[in-house]
Amino acid sequence: MTKEWIPNLQIGQDYDSKYRDADIHFDQLGAMADFFGRDMPVHMHADFCQIHFVLTGDTQFNIDQNIYKTSGAAIFYTPPATPHAFLTEANAPGYVLTLHHSITSTIADELGANAQNRFLILPICLTSENTRLEKEKLFRTTLELIEMIKSEWSSELSYKNEAILGLIKLLLLNIFRLSESDEKTNSSSRHEVEIYKHFNQLVENHYKTEKTISFYCQRLDINESRLNYVCKKISGSPPKAIINSRVILEAKRHILHANQSLNELSYNLGYLDPSYFSRFFQIKTGLTPSEYKKRHSQG
């Protein structure tokens, strides 16, 4: 049987090029609906999770074959590399927050071992109707947080990025608190998602020093074929490509925001030969590090 191809949409490339290398993207639901359509077909975001906040109206959301039909205020959390589709009423107000998986991985690490394998691994649907009485205030507070993020996003205040990250952390914690008893998935797909999430957590912690698949297989206690299967099934990319993508993402951040020489950048990312790193970066991006900095500093 031929596997159905599911498009991997990259917000910074397919929608808003101003945020091509950004870890966070925030926008009005209406603006994105005008671009993609209110009846959005199945797609995914391989390295990003997404949170949709619908404030009013009827919504149908399909996340990894789980169908949620809601009326009124609703929050939908879609983990990275999870196929999803949705239909919202015309002019229904709301917001969409897109986050690189490294943000949720960092928070999971901070929460400790007891939470790491449960923190925002699975799809979530939250509504005022299905929220237990003792958590109704928490649900309202969560909606208020997204309004605060909206305000910071459009501001030019000092420490804007730090404020947004702080609000996002609290927002994600609230979503986790609201959903702790409402996880919904089958055991086999959950196990594969947990492997994929654990692999990404390991990559996040070790990508600067460990770039071989064997290291990650040993830590996950699975063979390379199994890891390759899980990564390709969930994200469409093999493990090596995921490791390389994380290295390139960090390299781009340093090139644009840190005043480092090529030697310093190479050593920081675990490459003893700056010439080799420069060739590697050019193969993956089409530009040398200096060309990349020049191009993105012009805009």
Beta strands, then each sheet from edge to edge (+ up, - down):
strand 1: 24-28
strand 2: 39-43
strand 3: 48-54
strand 4: 58-63
strand 5: 66-71
strand 6: 74-78
strand 7: 84-88
strand 8: 94-100
strand 9: 124-127
sheet 1: 1+ 8- 3+ 6- 9+
sheet 2: 2+ 7- 4+ 5-
end
